Amino acid sequence: MAPKYRLTYFNVRGFAEIIRLTFAAAGVEFEDVRVTEEEWAKIKPTTPLGHIPMLEIDGKPLAQSNAIAHYVAREHGLAGESNMEQAQVDMFVDTWQDVAKPLIDIYYIKDEETKRELTKKYSEETVPTFMASLEKLLCSNNDGDGFLVGNKVTLADIAFINVMSWLDSLGPNVLEKFPKLAALRKRVEAIETIAEYIKQRPKTDH
């Protein structure tokens, strides 16, 4: 009997979206519980570490978004086919997190002038540097015409499209100079179960 999955987070993409996308890629049903701040205050004492996302597997709770995403990926064949591929997947997931972190930090800056300056530097320097390295790595696998790791979609590709949904806030040309990554995004987002999830997911700012 298949396990029952219950994912709890706020009604935003945030740190839970990589998990939701992984379930979508796997074609696995899960209960997507989206709580309000008021509801969160009530359930917070019942969570393992006092924060969410939290995934319950047949009632057993698991915390930490990356741990959950990796668990779901391993359970459903999206974590790599060998120890080396699994390590490569981990490398890409960690790198996409490094790409996103400065943007998250900038989001919480209150001073608008500082925010504009840091966003400009991030957009013009940080992101292109990362993308150049990642395009090169993609091209080292099947000439860049498949996926980041191995011969099928993995958590590495899912983390990529998740981060790109955040980087879209920088404008439409983030991947203009990186055609292989741009094509990869289209390939992954065109996977039927992922495309359907993206189409029907709630529209949120972040």
N, C-alpha and C positions, 0 to 999 in steps of 0.2 A: 504493500500500500504506500502510495506516495506521501511524503511528509506534508504537513500543512504549514505554510509560511505566512507570517503576519509581520509586516514592516510598519513601524511607527516613526513618523517624522512630521515636520510642519508642512503646510501647503505651499512649499517652494521646491525648486529643484535642489539647490544647496548640496549638502553632503550626502543626501540619500539618492540622488539621481543616478549615480554610477551603479547603484544596486538595482534600482528599477530597470535601467537599461540592460543590465546583465540578465535579469529575469526575462526581459523581453527577448533578448538574443537567444536565450535557451528555450523560449516558448513555454515557460513554466508559469502557471498561475500563482498569484500571491495576493494577500489582502493588503491593500495600500491604505493604511490608516493615516489620515492627515489631521493633526490636532491643532487646536488654537492655543494661544499662550495661556489662557485660563485653564484649559484642560491639561496642558503640560504641567502646570504648577501642582495639580492634583496627583498626577501619575509619576512625577519625578522621583519621589521617595521609593517607588517600586522598581526602578530601573537599576541595572547592575552597577553602573558607574555615575549615575546622576546626569546623564545626557543622552541625546538621541542623534542619529538614528539607532534604533534597536530592532533586531530581527528575532522573532520567536519561531523556533522550529519545533512543531508539536508541543508548544508551550514552554520550551526551554529558551531563555533569552541569550542573545549574543549582541555585544556592543562593539563600537568602533567601525566606522564606515569602510575602511580598507580591509579590515579583517572579515567583515561581512561579505564584501564584494569578492574577495579571494575565495572565501568558503563557497559561495554560490557558483563561482566559476569552476572550482575544482569538482563540485558535485555534478556539474552538468557539461563537462567536457570543453570548457572554455579557458583552461588554465595552461595549455601547452601539452604536447604529446610526450615529452621527455623531461628529465631534470634540467637539461640545458634550456629547452624551450620555456620551461616554467620560470627559470631564472631570468630569461630575456623578457618574459611578460612582466615579471616583478620590476625589472629595470625600467621598462617603458611606463608602467603605472606610476612609479616613483618620480620619473622625469616629468610626466604630465602634471603631477602634483606640484613639482617645482615651478613649472610654467605658470600655473594658476595662482600660486600663493601670493606673489606681489600684487596681483589684481585684487585679491580678497583684502589684503592690507590697505590698498588704496581706497577701496569701497568705503571703509570706515573712517577715513580722514574727514574731519569737519571743515577745515579751511579750504574753500573752493579754489583759490589760486594755487595752493600747494598741491591739491588734487589734480588740477589741470597739468601742472608741470610734471608731476610724477607719471601721470597717464601718458603724456607725450613721450617721455623718456622710455617708459615701458613698451609703448607701441612701436617706437622707432629703433630701439636698441635691444632691449631684452628679448622680445618675442622673435624678431628676425634671427637673432643669434641661436636661440633654441631651435627654431624651425629649420635652419640650414643644417644643423647637426642631425635632426630627426629625419629630414628628407634624405640625407646621405645614408642613414641607417636603413630606412625603408628601401632604398634602391639596392642595398646589399642583399636583399631577400627577393628573389624572383624578379630582379630588375625593377622593383617598385611597383609591379603591376598586380600584386596580390594583396597580402596583408603584412602587418608589421612583424609577425612571428609565424613561422611555419606556413602551412598551405590553407589555413582556414581562419575564420574570425576568432579572436581571443579577447580576453579582458584588456589587452594592450590597445586594441582598436576601439573597444567600447570606451575606455578612458579617454582616448583621443577625441571622439565625437562629443563626449561629455564636456571636456574642456573647451572645445571649439564653440559650443553653445554659449559659454561665458565670454569667449574672445570676440564673439559677434558684436558685443557692445562697443568694440573699437572701430567698427566700420566693416564694409563688405570686402575689403581687399587684403585681409590678413594673410591669405594663402596665395595671393596673386603671383608671387615669385617662386612658389613652391608647387608646381603642377602635379607632382606625384602625390603629395599629401592632399591636395584639393580633390584629386580623383579618388583617393582612398576614402575620404569623407563621404563622397557621393555613393561609393560602393557599399559602405557599411550602413549608411542611412537608408539605402534602398533594400536592404534585407527585409523580407516581408514582415516578420514579427516586430522588428525595430521600427520600420516605417509606420506600421499600424499604431504602435504605442505612441510615437512622436505625434502622430496626427490627432490622437484622442486625449493626450495628457492635458491636464489643466493648464491654462495660460497664466504664467506667473512672471514677475519681473526678473527673478533670479533663482 
